[in-house]
């Protein structure tokens, strides 16, 4: 028989222990149920702000009703009232009321009469509602989490505090406060390892991996991800969490230049997220529900000149499956570009490879067109058709610019689709890498016919400022990509012919080194022989 929640309440509660069946039959909640139905109808009709303010008053009356009813039906009604109250405050933009909702006087009587498990569930749900309805109000989300953490510390609710701290760390990650987030995660991991809470350990290690990646500390990011997988092997991992782990694995492989493996991980994550979204099991906080006016605000902020600092803290919010699909397209583009340019993804050596770029123009073009065909087939696949939109158009335009090796077209695409391309750390980083590769290949193609050329002429052909071209040429010479020197006095670039390695010189140096070893060995033996004779 199911135990009535009220039977677990403190002795100070005015209710007494009864037969659960009798309590359910005698429970009189018609008045508060009627008020809740009235609020729900008003919410469905999408009334004016005045109607929503009346809804707040009605919901507060339900939570503070004088009869103090906390039976199963009454508790369910009041729980729904808290959720509706949170949604209404978020809709009206009452950020202060949202922050004080859970720790204020309105919900205090309800929380005093429910179990700890129910209280934790309500807190997590309200946090999800706030993150869903106020995705760009990260300050409000942070204040709510800090308020709850302060309350849990007073009430000694350790498990709930740890859960909210993990949520706060992810919010700080979105706000790009990496040091604060990392410090919080490290303290939290020390506690969780003592408790051996595998589920929360998996989530916290995953957040740690994301923070380390944001700090460009790839070794520690990989170590944190390995710890995530180790803990995940011991428990059941929900599909949503597993997709996050696969996506993070793809990100790290992409950073290492292993684009094929990264594409495989992103494909796994995309299929899981697509299935969850199709089944309607994707949490509301992750659903692609950005309003048109919000989208225009993001576009306007990305194209505007002022307020750049704020723009960096407002990520462009898309569906998780769509994000993985964009990553898959990015991997295809980068893999095709790397093969076409014959340029190692780890940026090591070499002059010969880059000179061969220009001489193999026809083969490069064929390879690049093959990459575009891969992108086209990926976008038009069965699972990707429903994600067609500006995000897909942006990635397709980037692929087209890369296939034509057109730097001007690439820059136009980045400006046109700034909202879709500049608010993701991985895409932005690798687009910068792609820009450098296109700039480098275009410079090599222009200077290839010359043995001596004026830098002004190169800048004019590239349609770029002279300092930018001069800086890039200097970098290419220092990296060994270009064999030549810059005569800044005359403003000229002198290109040396590329010669093959002198095998005779190499063999001669090797013979001299071997002779040195032999002479040294004979000297040591003669010294030992003289010592024995004396």
C-alpha positions in Angstrom: 0.0 0.0 0.0 1.3 3.4 -0.9 2.1 5.6 2.1 0.5 9.0 2.3 3.2 11.7 2.2 1.6 13.5 5.2 2.4 10.6 7.4 6.1 11.6 7.3 5.6 15.1 8.5 7.0 16.6 11.7 5.2 16.4 15.0 4.3 20.1 14.7 2.0 19.4 11.8 -1.7 19.7 12.8 -2.7 16.7 10.8 -2.7 13.2 12.5 -2.1 9.8 11.1 -5.1 8.3 9.4 -5.8 5.6 6.9 -4.6 6.8 3.5 -7.8 5.7 1.8 -9.9 7.7 4.2 -7.8 10.8 3.9 -8.1 10.7 0.1 -11.8 10.3 0.2 -12.3 13.1 2.7 -9.9 15.5 1.1 -11.8 18.7 0.1 -9.8 20.6 -2.5 -12.5 21.8 -4.9 -12.0 25.5 -4.1 -8.2 25.5 -4.8 -8.7 23.2 -7.8 -11.2 25.6 -9.2 -8.8 28.5 -8.8 -6.1 26.5 -10.5 -8.3 25.6 -13.5 -9.2 29.3 -13.8 -5.5 30.2 -14.0 -4.8 27.5 -16.5 -7.6 28.7 -18.8 -6.3 32.3 -18.6 -2.8 31.1 -19.5 -4.2 29.2 -22.5 -6.1 32.3 -23.7 -2.8 34.3 -23.5 -4.4 37.3 -21.8 -2.9 40.7 -21.1 -0.4 41.5 -18.4 -3.2 42.6 -16.1 -4.7 39.1 -16.4 -1.3 37.5 -15.7 -1.0 39.7 -12.6 -4.4 38.4 -11.4 -3.1 34.9 -12.1 -0.2 35.5 -9.8 -2.6 36.6 -7.0 -4.7 33.5 -7.5 -1.7 31.2 -7.4 -0.4 32.9 -4.3 -3.8 32.4 -2.7 -3.6 28.6 -3.5 -0.2 28.3 -1.9 -1.1 30.4 1.2 -4.7 29.1 1.7 -5.6 29.3 5.4 -6.8 25.7 5.8 -3.3 24.3 5.3 -4.3 21.3 3.3 -1.4 19.1 2.2 -2.9 15.8 1.3 -2.0 14.0 -2.0 -4.4 16.0 -4.2 -3.7 19.3 -2.4 0.0 18.8 -2.7 -0.3 18.0 -6.4 -2.3 21.2 -7.0 0.1 23.4 -5.0 3.1 21.9 -6.9 1.5 22.7 -10.2 0.8 26.2 -8.8 4.5 26.7 -8.1 5.3 25.8 -11.7 2.7 28.1 -13.1 3.8 30.9 -10.8 7.4 30.5 -12.0 6.3 30.5 -15.6 4.2 33.6 -15.1 6.9 35.6 -13.4 9.3 34.6 -16.2 6.9 35.6 -18.9 6.3 39.0 -17.2 10.0 39.5 -16.7 9.8 39.7 -12.9 13.3 38.5 -12.3 13.5 39.5 -8.6 10.3 37.6 -7.9 11.7 34.5 -9.7 14.8 34.6 -7.6 12.9 34.9 -4.3 10.2 32.4 -5.3 11.7 29.2 -3.9 13.3 30.7 -0.8 10.5 33.3 -0.1 7.4 33.2 2.1 5.0 32.2 -0.7 6.3 28.6 -1.1 7.7 28.2 2.5 4.5 26.5 3.9 4.4 24.0 1.0 8.1 23.1 1.4 7.7 22.7 5.1 5.1 19.9 4.6 6.6 17.9 1.8 9.4 15.4 1.8 13.0 16.2 0.9 12.7 14.2 -2.4 9.6 16.2 -3.4 11.3 19.5 -2.5 14.4 18.6 -4.6 12.2 17.7 -7.5 10.3 21.0 -7.4 13.6 23.0 -7.2 15.1 21.2 -10.2 11.9 21.6 -12.2 11.7 25.3 -11.4 15.3 25.7 -12.4 14.6 24.0 -15.7 11.6 26.3 -16.3 13.7 29.4 -15.7 16.5 28.1 -18.0 13.8 27.4 -20.7 11.9 30.7 -20.5 14.9 33.0 -19.7 17.7 31.4 -21.6 19.6 34.7 -22.0 19.1 35.8 -18.4 22.1 34.0 -17.1 22.5 36.5 -14.2 19.0 35.6 -13.0 19.7 31.9 -13.2 22.9 32.4 -11.2 21.1 34.4 -8.5 18.5 31.7 -8.2 21.1 29.0 -7.8 23.1 31.0 -5.3 19.9 31.7 -3.3 19.1 28.0 -3.2 22.6 27.0 -2.2 22.6 29.5 0.6 19.3 28.0 1.9 20.4 24.4 1.5 23.5 25.2 3.6 21.4 26.6 6.4 19.1 23.6 6.3 21.9 21.1 5.7 20.5 19.7 2.5 23.8 18.4 1.1 22.5 16.4 -1.8 20.3 19.2 -3.2 23.1 21.7 -2.7 25.5 19.5 -4.7 23.0 19.2 -7.5 22.4 23.0 -7.6 26.1 23.6 -7.5 26.6 21.5 -10.6 23.9 23.5 -12.3 25.5 26.8 -11.2 28.9 25.6 -12.6 27.3 25.0 -16.0 25.7 28.5 -15.8 29.1 30.1 -15.0 30.5 28.2 -18.0 27.9 29.8 -20.3 28.8 33.2 -18.8 32.5 32.5 -19.6 33.5 32.8 -16.0 35.8 29.8 -16.4 37.9 30.2 -13.3 35.0 30.5 -10.9 33.3 27.5 -12.6 36.5 25.4 -12.4 37.0 26.2 -8.7 33.4 25.2 -7.9 33.7 22.0 -9.9 36.9 20.9 -8.2 35.5 21.5 -4.8 32.3 19.6 -5.7 34.2 16.7 -7.2 36.1 16.3 -3.9 32.8 15.9 -2.1 31.2 13.6 -4.7 34.1 11.2 -4.7 33.7 10.6 -1.0 30.0 9.9 -1.5 30.6 7.9 -4.7 27.6 9.5 -6.4 28.2 8.1 -9.9 25.4 9.9 -11.7 26.4 13.4 -10.4 30.1 12.5 -10.9 29.4 11.8 -14.6 27.7 15.2 -15.1 30.3 17.1 -13.1 33.3 15.6 -14.8 31.6 16.4 -18.1 31.2 20.1 -17.1 34.9 20.1 -16.0 35.9 18.8 -19.4 33.9 21.6 -21.1 35.5 24.2 -18.9 39.0 22.9 -19.6 38.3 22.9 -23.3 37.1 26.5 -23.0 40.4 27.3 -21.3 42.3 25.6 -24.2 43.7 23.0 -21.8 43.1 19.9 -24.0 45.1 17.4 -21.9 43.0 18.1 -18.8 39.8 18.2 -20.9 40.6 14.7 -22.2 41.5 13.5 -18.7 38.1 14.8 -17.4 36.3 13.2 -20.2 38.1 9.9 -19.5 36.9 10.2 -15.9 33.4 10.8 -17.2 33.4 7.6 -19.3 34.9 5.6 -16.4 32.1 6.6 -14.1 29.5 6.2 -16.8 30.5 2.5 -17.4 29.3 1.7 -13.9 25.8 3.1 -14.1 22.9 3.5 -16.6 23.5 6.7 -18.6 20.3 8.3 -20.0 20.4 9.0 -23.8 20.5 12.7 -23.3 23.6 12.5 -21.1 25.2 9.9 -23.4 24.7 12.3 -26.3 26.5 15.0 -24.4 29.4 12.7 -23.7 29.7 11.7 -27.4 29.4 15.3 -28.5 32.3 16.3 -26.1 34.4 13.5 -27.4 33.8 14.7 -31.0 34.8 18.2 -29.9 38.1 17.1 -28.5 38.9 14.9 -31.5 38.1 17.8 -33.7 40.5 20.0 -31.8 43.2 17.4 -32.3 42.6 17.4 -36.1 41.1 13.9 -36.2 38.0 15.0 -38.2 36.8 11.5 -39.2 36.7 10.2 -35.6 35.1 13.5 -34.5 32.4 13.1 -37.3 31.6 9.6 -36.0 31.1 10.9 -32.4 28.9 13.8 -33.6 26.9 11.4 -35.7 26.2 9.2 -32.7 25.1 12.2 -30.6 23.0 13.6 -33.5 21.1 10.3 -33.9 20.3 10.1 -30.1 19.2 13.7 -29.9 17.1 13.4 -33.0 15.4 10.4 -31.7 14.7 12.1 -28.3 13.3 15.1 -30.1 11.1 12.9 -32.4 9.7 11.1 -29.3 9.1 14.3 -27.5 11.4 13.3 -24.7 13.8 16.3 -25.0 13.6 18.6 -21.9 12.0 21.9 -22.5 15.1 23.7 -21.5 16.9 22.2 -24.5 14.1 22.5 -27.0 14.6 24.8 -30.0 12.0 27.4 -28.9 13.6 30.8 -29.6 11.1 33.4 -30.6 11.5 35.5 -33.7 12.0 38.7 -31.8 14.8 37.1 -29.8 16.4 35.9 -33.0 16.3 39.4 -34.4 17.8 40.7 -31.2 20.7 38.3 -31.5 21.3 39.2 -35.1 21.2 42.9 -34.3 23.6 42.5 -31.5 26.1 40.5 -33.6 26.0 43.1 -36.4 26.2 46.1 -34.1 29.4 47.9 -33.3 28.9 48.6 -29.6 28.1 46.2 -26.8 30.5 43.6 -28.0 31.2 42.4 -24.5 27.6 41.6 -23.9 27.3 39.8 -27.2 29.9 37.3 -26.2 27.9 36.4 -23.1 24.7 35.6 -25.1 25.1 32.4 -27.0 22.9 31.8 -30.0 20.5 29.1 -28.9 19.8 26.2 -31.2 18.5 22.6 -30.9 21.2 20.2 -29.6 20.7 17.9 -32.6 21.1 20.9 -35.0 24.3 21.8 -33.2 25.7 18.3 -33.7 24.7 18.4 -37.4 26.6 21.7 -37.8 29.6 20.1 -36.2 29.3 17.1 -38.6 29.3 19.5 -41.6 32.3 21.4 -40.1 34.3 18.2 -39.8 33.5 17.4 -43.5 34.6 20.8 -44.6 37.8 20.7 -42.5 38.7 17.2 -43.6 38.1 18.1 -47.3 40.2 21.2 -46.9 43.1 19.4 -45.2 43.2 16.8 -47.9 43.0 19.4 -50.7 45.8 21.5 -49.3 47.9 18.5 -48.3 48.4 20.4 -45.0 48.8 18.4 -41.8 46.1 19.3 -39.2 48.8 19.7 -36.5 50.4 22.5 -38.4 53.9 20.8 -38.5 56.4 21.3 -41.4 56.5 22.0 -44.4 57.6 23.9 -47.4 57.4 21.1 -50.0 53.8 20.3 -49.2 52.7 23.9 -49.6 54.5 24.4 -52.8 52.9 21.3 -54.2 49.6 22.9 -53.4 49.9 25.4 -56.3 51.3 22.8 -58.7 48.4 20.4 -58.1 45.6 22.9 -58.8 43.4 20.5 -60.8 43.6 17.7 -58.3 42.8 20.1 -55.5 39.7 21.3 -57.3 38.4 17.8 -57.7 39.0 17.0 -54.1 37.2 20.1 -53.0 34.2 19.4 -55.2 34.1 16.0 -53.6 33.9 17.6 -50.2 31.0 19.8 -51.3 29.2 16.7 -52.6 29.6 15.1 -49.1 28.2 18.2 -47.5 25.2 18.3 -49.9 24.4 14.6 -49.2 24.7 15.2 -45.5 22.2 18.1 -45.5 19.7 16.3 -47.7 19.8 13.1 -45.7 16.6 11.7 -44.2 17.3 12.8 -40.7 18.6 16.3 -41.6 15.8 17.6 -43.9 13.8 18.9 -41.0 16.7 21.0 -39.7 17.0 22.9 -43.0 17.3 26.6 -42.3 19.7 29.5 -41.9 22.1 27.3 -39.9 22.4 24.8 -42.7 22.6 27.6 -45.2 25.5 29.1 -43.3 27.5 25.9 -43.2 26.8 25.2 -46.9 28.0 28.7 -47.8 31.2 28.1 -45.8 31.7 24.9 -47.7 31.1 26.7 -51.0 33.7 29.4 -50.1 36.2 26.7 -49.1 35.7 24.8 -52.3 36.4 27.9 -54.4 39.2 28.9 -52.1 37.7 32.4 -52.1 38.8 34.5 -49.2 36.5 37.4 -50.0 33.5 35.1 -50.3 34.4 33.4 -47.0 34.5 36.8 -45.2 31.2 37.8 -46.7 29.6 34.5 -45.5 31.0 35.0 -42.0 29.5 38.6 -41.9 26.1 37.5 -43.3 25.7 34.5 -41.0 27.4 36.0 -37.9 24.6 34.9 -35.6 24.8 31.3 -36.7 28.6 31.1 -36.8 30.2 33.3 -34.2 28.4 32.2 -31.0 29.8 28.7 -30.8 33.3 28.2 -29.4 34.2 25.2 -31.6 32.8 26.6 -34.9 34.4 30.0 -34.3 37.8 28.6 -33.5 37.9 26.3 -36.5 36.5 29.0 -38.8 39.5 31.1 -37.7 41.7 28.1 -38.7 39.9 27.8 -42.0 40.5 31.6 -42.6 44.2 31.2 -42.0 44.4 28.2 -44.4 42.5 30.1 -47.1 44.7 33.2 -46.7 47.9 31.1 -46.7 46.9 29.1 -49.9 45.8 32.3 -51.7 49.1 34.0 -50.9 51.1 31.0 -52.1 49.1 30.9 -55.3 49.8 34.6 -56.0 53.5 34.7 -55.3 54.3 31.3 -56.9 55.2 32.8 -60.4 57.6 35.4 -58.8 61.1 35.2 -57.5 60.9 38.8 -56.3 57.6 40.7 -55.9 56.6 43.9 -54.1 54.5 43.4 -51.0 52.2 46.3 -52.1 51.4 44.4 -55.3 50.6 41.2 -53.3 48.3 43.2 -51.0 46.6 44.8 -54.0 45.9 41.5 -55.6 44.6 40.1 -52.3 42.5 43.2 -51.7 43.8 43.3 -48.1 45.6 45.9 -46.0 49.4 45.9 -46.3 50.2 45.3 -42.6 48.0 42.2 -42.6 49.7 40.7 -45.7 53.1 41.6 -44.4 52.4 40.0 -41.0 51.1 36.8 -42.6 54.1 36.6 -45.0 56.5 37.0 -42.0 54.6 34.2 -40.2 54.8 31.9 -43.2 58.5 32.4 -43.5 59.1 31.8 -39.8 56.9 28.6 -39.9 58.8 27.3 -42.9 55.7 27.4 -45.1 57.4 29.9 -47.5 61.1 29.8 -48.4 62.2 33.4 -48.7 62.9 36.7 -47.0 61.2 40.1 -46.6 63.3 43.1 -47.7 61.4 45.7 -45.7 63.7 48.5 -46.9 62.6 48.0 -50.5 59.2 46.6 -49.6 59.8 43.4 -51.5 59.4 39.7 -50.9 62.3 37.6 -52.3 61.3 34.0 -52.9 64.0 31.3 -53.0 63.7 28.3 -55.2 62.9 25.1 -53.4 65.7 22.6 -53.8 65.6 19.0 -52.9 67.6 17.7 -50.0 71.3 17.3 -50.6 71.9 13.6 -50.0 75.7 14.0 -50.4 75.8 16.5 -47.6 73.7 14.3 -45.3 75.8 11.2 -46.0 79.0 13.3 -45.5 77.9 14.6 -42.1 76.9 11.1 -41.1 80.4 9.8 -42.0 82.1 12.5 -40.1 79.9 11.8 -37.0 80.8 8.1 -37.2 84.5 8.9 -37.5 84.2 11.1 -34.5 82.8 8.2 -32.5 85.6 5.9 -33.6 88.4 8.4 -32.8 86.8 9.0 -29.4 86.6 5.3 -28.6 90.3 4.7 -29.7 91.4 7.6 -27.5 89.7 6.2 -24.5 91.2 2.7 -25.1 94.7 4.2 -25.5 94.3 6.1 -22.3 93.3 3.0 -20.4 96.2 1.0 -21.9 98.7 3.7 -20.8 97.2 3.6 -17.3 97.8 -0.2 -17.0 101.4 0.0 -18.3 102.3 2.5 -15.7 
